[in-house]
Amino acid sequence: MMTNMSANNLIIFMSDEHTRSVMGAYGNSVAITPTLDRLATEGVRFDNAYTPSPICISARASFATGTQVFEHACWSSAEPYYGQHQSWMHRLRDAGHEVVSIGKLHYRSADDDVGFSEQILPMYLANDGKGWPQGLQRKPMGEFLNTAEMASIIGPGETSYTQYDRDITAAAINWLEQHSEADDPPWVLYVSFICPHYPLSAPQQFYDWYRDVEFPLSYDRDPGSIIKHPVIDEMREFWNYVDYFDVSSEIEGLRNYYALCSFLDDNVRQVLEALDHSGHAANTQIIYTSDHGDMIGNHNIWGKCYMYEDSVGIPMTLSGPGIESGVNTTPVSLVDMAATIEFAVTGEKTEVSNVWQGRPLHHFINNPDAERPVLSEYHDGGSPCGFFMLRTGRWKYVYFSEGHPALLFDLDADPQELKNLIDSPEYSQVVRELRDQLFEMLDPEAVNQRAFADQKRMIEKLGGREAILALPSFNHTPLESA
């Protein structure tokens, strides 16, 4: 139940690549995430939260604008948000709120006004704002030669990413210490960490927590029984991280991924302690979420970019004054964040005409809707076509454009997505209804064509394929972009 409609201040914690299955509050008995678990148990835990796209740049554009990927057209890792659509940051700043970011943005550059009053330790796109244009080459498909790195850089130890998160934490603590007056103007603080994104190298302290742990075995790994699909198979070949893992290194990878989640948790703890000391805890609501997940070996995949739950499913919690504890099964997504953030600090709610458009999470606390449709899209590297996920109720429907077969999963009966029901006659009516519902939201074939046309123009703008190939490629954004 929600007892208070708004709070004066808000902190949004966003991590990078945190699948919701590796968090204690979501049922993982191995993950040591006490701070995030406390936020989930003292507030509302959304069990069916999704990214609007399982890739950083597209997802973070939706987070800023409150719109779907097909609406903002930040299709890929080379087509970023740069303020071309109004953001919640613009609106709140213009209304007199202090709106501050600390940490990863993954927007184009410091030259763009994306709406923040202040940006502290920002990370922008690599290649001087061009990002990773190699992924634009999808017809014909390009090559990605950096996948060996994930399995080769495995901890324990410190990396530029863990140091970056330590710096973000220190900056957030310092900011809160400087804003401890009772009469401070209302503020929104966006603290954006980069862990548990690989490299899979965790600080020794947190690595040691998992030294003798037996991890849940990755599932759906047998090549003989794994779902065969032309697009997923082509993506597995492009994003072939798993080819460089053996049994030993995969366990070590999991140990470090879990430890990075615990490291993230500890950074959140430190910031929340500073919030308590600032005197603003009583009038500050808190959101925790991530931009997308990670497959962590399940379905014989590491990384993101897929519509499987590990990649597209994210943690999402809302807590603080006026928010009573509970669990909510409404499908929600990062598209809801803009409306949620504005409602949390102003109490004002923008009306929408479609149930899939962004709405405040607060609305669903008293009005849960398990049948609400949520959309996710992918138009980036490795995929020969755009594809679209519709989640509603127990069903997940994945539509692949250009005539590729669809997928259907019953997540109540099959949470690990082991059985594709798309060709089962008894589910033909369900398939028709889900397809019709998706086509009411968008025309996926037209959207796919528009994405390819935009990307063709971007390739030309960057000087053509040879110019793109000459640009530095990378497996994770280098910190020179910070």
N, C-alpha and C positions, 0 to 999 in steps of 0.2 A: 504494500500500500504506500502511496505517496501522500505525505501530510503537508508539504510545503511546495509551492509551485516554482519557486526559483531561489537561487542564492546569489550573493553579490559577486563572488569571484569563482574562478574555475581553473583547475589544473587538468590538462590532458597529457597523459603519458602515452606515447606511442613507441613500440619496439619495432624491430625489423625481422621478419621471417620467423615469428613465434607461432607455431601451430598450437591450437588450443588443447590438443591431446597431451601436451607436455606441460601441465600445470596441475597442481594438486587439487584445486577446487573443481576441476573438470574431470576428476576421477582417477588421476594418475597417482598411484601410491608410491612411486619411486621419486618423482620430481619434488625437489625441496624448494618451494616457492611460498614461504609463509606470508610475506607482505602482500603479494598479489592475491593469495588465498583470503587474507583478511579483508581486502577490498571487496572480494567477491561475496564473502559470507556476511559482511556487515552491510553491504548494499545489494544491488540486483545483479545477478549473473545471467547473461543472455546466452543460452545454450546453442542457439542456431544463428550465430553471427557469421557474416561472410564478407570477403573482400569483393568489391565490384570488378576487380581484375587481379589475377594472381601474378602481378608484376609491379615493381615499386612505383614507377612514374605514373602509370595510368591510375593506380589505386590512390595515390596521393593527390592527384588532380581531382578525383571524385571527393576525397576527404575535404578539400578546400572549397569546392564549388557546390557540393550537395547534389551533383548531377551524375548521370550514368556516363559510361565511356562513350557510347554512341552520341551523347549530347555534347560533351566537351571536346571530343575528337583528339584527345591526347592518347593516341593509339598505342604507342610503343616507347621503347627506351631511348628514342631519338626525337620524340615529339612531346616535349614537356609543357607543363603549366608555366606561364610567365605573366599571369595577370590578365589574360585575354578574356576571361569570364569573371564576373564579380564573385568574390569569395566571402565567407563569413567573416574573415579578417577585415576585409574592406568595410563591411557594414558596421561591425562593432567599433572599429577604430573611428570611423566617421561619426558614430554616435557618441563619442567621447570616452570610450573604454581604452585602457592601455592594453595592447595586444602584443605579446612578446613571444618570440620563438627562441629556443635554445637547442641547438643540435641539428640533426639531419633534416633537410628540406626536400632535396632532389627536385627542385625547381631549376629554371634555366640559369639565372645568374643574379649577381648583386645589383645589376643595372635595372632590373625589373621591379615594379611595385606590385607585389602580390598581396599587400594589405597589412602587413605587420607594422606596428609602431617601431619595433626594434628587433633586429636579428642578431643573436649572439652565437658565435661558433657555428655558423651555418655551413652545411655541405650542399653544394650545387652539383650540377652535372659535370662530368669529366669532359675532356676535349673542348674546353672553352664554351661549354653550354651545348655542345652537339650530342653529348651522351654517348650511347653505344649504337651508332648507325649501322653496324654490321648486320644487326637483326632486321633491317629494312629489306634485305635481300632474301625474298621468299619465293620469287618466281623468276629465274630458277633459285632453288634454295642454296644459300651460302654455306660456309663451313664455320664451325666454332672449334678452335684448336686449344682452348684453355681449360678443358674439363678435367685434365689430370691433376690440376692444382688442388682441388678440394680434398682429395684423398692423400695428397702428399704433404700438405701443411696441416698437421694435426698435433695438438698440444701434448702436455701442458705448457703454458707460457703466456707471455704478454705479446700482444700485437698492436698495430696502430689503431685497430678498432677498439680494443679494450681500453687503451689509453684515451681514446677519444671519448668513450662513455664516462671514464673517470673525470675528464675535463668538463663534460656536460653536467655531471652531478655537482661538481664544485661550483660551476657557474650558476646553477639553479639554487644551490644553498646560499650563495652570495646574494643573488637577486632577492630571495625571500628575506634575508637579513636586512637588506636595504629598504624593504617594503613592509615594515612591521608596525607602522603607525595605524591607529584605529581609524583615522580620518583619511587614509589613502583613497584615492579615486578607485573605482572598480577596475579589476584587471582580469585578463585571461593569460595564463602561462602555458605554453605548448612546449613540453619537454620531450624531445624526440631522440631516443637512443638508437644505436645501430646494431647492438647485439639482440638476439643470438645469431645474427647473420654470420655465415662463414667468412673468414677462415675458422676452422674448427679447432681453435686453440684457446683454452680457457685458463684464467689465472690459477696458479697452483692451489691456493686456498680452497677454491670451489671445485676444482678437479679432484682434490683429495676426498671431498664429501662422497664421491661416487666410485672411489677406487675399488671397493669390494662389492659393488652393487651388481645384481643380476638384472639386466635390462629386458623389458618385454621384447620378444623376438619380432623382427619385421615380418609382416604377413604378405601373402600373395606374391611369392617369389619364384614359384615353380614355372619355368618357361613352358611346360606342357599344359598347364591349366590356366595360366594368366590370360586375361581378356585380350583378344587380338582385335586391333582396330587400326585402319590405315593411317589415320592422323596421329594417334598416340604412338604407334610404332615408329613413324617418321620422327616424331619429337624425341622418342627415346634414343634414336640414332644420333640426333643432333645434340641433345643434352645428355651425353653418355657418361655422366659422372660415375654411375654405378660400375662401369667397366673397370675402374681403377681401384675398387675396393675388393678386399678379400674378407674372410670371416673375421680375422683379427682386427683389421683396420676399420671395419664397419662397427665393431663393438667400441673401438677407440673413438670413432666418430660420434657415436651415440653418447659416450661418456662426456665428451667435450661439449656436445650440443646441450645436454642436460645441465652441465656445469655453467655454460654461458647463460642459460635461463636463470640459474640461481644467482649468477653475477648480476644480471639485469635486476632481479628481484631485490638484491641488496642495494643497488643504486636507487631504486624507487624508495626503499626504506629510509635511506639517508635524506632524501628530499622531503619525505613526509615528516620526518623528525624536525626538519627545519621549518616546515609549515606549522607544526605544533608550537614551536618556539616563537614563531612570528606573531602568534595571537590570532591568526586568520582561519584556523581550522574550523571554527564554529560557523563561518559564513563562506566556506569554499567547498564546492562539490568537486568530485574527482572522477575522471574517466580513465580507464585503462583499455588499450586495444593494440593491435598490430596491423601492419599494412597488408600482410598475407602470411601464409604458413610455409611449411617445408615438408616434403614427402618423407624425410628421414629413413629412406630405404624401403618403405612400404610400396607394394605394387612394382617392386624392382626399380625404384626411381629415387634419386636424391635431387633436391632443389625444389623450385616452384613451377609455375606455368601451366599446371594441369587443373582440371575441375574435380579431382578427387578431394575428399574432405580434408586430408592432411595439408594440401596446398591452398585450397580456397576457403577453408574454415579458419576462423580467427577467434581469439578470446575477446570478450567485450564486457566490461563491468561499469556500473554507475553507482557511486556511493557519495556519502556526505550528508549534510544537514537536510532534513526533509525526505530522505530516501530510506524507507524501511527495507529490511533484508527480505530477499526472495529469489526465486528462480523463475525465469521467463522463457517460454519456448517459442515466442514470436520470431519468425525469420527477420533479421535486421542486417544492416550492412554499413560500411563506411559512408555510403550515400546519406545515411541518417545523421551523420555527425554534425553537419552544418546547422540543421534545424535543432539538434539537441544542444549544441553549444550556445546558440542564440537564445533558446528558451531558458537554459540554465541561468543565464546572467541577466536576462531582461524580463522573463515571464511572458514574452510575446511569441505567438505561434503563427507561422505562415500557413494558410490553407493550401491544400493541394487538390488536384482533380483526379489523381489516380493513386490507388493504394500502394503502388510500388515506388512512388516518389518519396523523397526524404521527409521523414517526420521525426519529432522528438522522441527519444527513447522513453521519456517521462510519460508520453501518451499511452504506451503499451503496458506500463506498470499496472494501471487500473483497467486496461482494455486489451488483454492479451489476444492475439489473433494468430493461431498456429497455421492458418491457411493463407496468410499473407504471402504473396509472391515476392521473391528476391531474385535479382538478376546479377550474373557475372559474365564478363566477356574476355576474350583473349585475341589479340591481333599482332603479336610480337614475334620475335625470332623463333625459328624452329618449326613453326606451324605453316603448312601449305595453304591454310584457309582460316578465316575467322570462325570461332565457335563460341557458344552461348549456353550458360547454365541457368535453368529456372528451378528454384527450390520453393516448394509450397507443401505444407503438411508433411506427410511421410515421404513424398516423392521428390526425386531429383531427376530432371530431364536435361540432357545435354544435346544440343542441336549443332551439327557441323555443317557449314555451308558447302556449296558446290557439289551437292549430291552425295556426300559422305554419310554413312549410316549414323543414326542417333544412338544414344545410350539412355537407359531407364533403370534407376535403382530405387528399391523400397528401403529407405534408411531405417525404418523401424525394425524390419525383419532382417536386414542385411547391412548393419552399420559399417562394415568393412568394404562394402561395394565389391563383392566377389561375384555376383550374379547379375548379368545384364539381361533385363526382362523385355527388351525392345521387340523381340520377335515372338514373344509368347502370346498366343491368341487371346488368352483370358485377360490380357492387359491392353488390348487394342483400343478400347474405349478410353482408358486412362491416357494413352499416348495421344489420341486425337484431341482430348480436352487440353492436355498440357501444351501441345503444339499450337492449338488455337489461342491459348492464353499467351504464349510467347509472341505470336504474331500480332496480338492486340497491343503489345508493348512496343514492338519494333518490327521492321521487315529485315530479318537477318541477312537475306541475300543482298538487299540494297545497301545495308550497313557494311557488309563485307566488301562490296565493290567500292564504296566510298573510302573505306580505309586503305585499300590497295591504290586507289587513285591518288589519295593524299600522300602515300608513301612513295609513289612514283615521282611525284613533284618534289618531295623532300630529297630523294636520291639525286635528282637533277640539280636542285639548289645547292647540294653539297659537292657538286662537280662530277657526279657519275660514280659508277661502281669502282673504278680504279682509284679514285680519290678517297672513297670510303675505305677501301682495303688498305690504303696507306696510313690511315689514322690508327693510333694505338687502340688495341683491343684489350679487354681485361675480364677477369672472372668476378671481381667485385670492385666497386667504385674506389679508385685510389683517393687517399685523403688529401691529395693536392687540391681537390675540389672543395675542401673545407676552408 
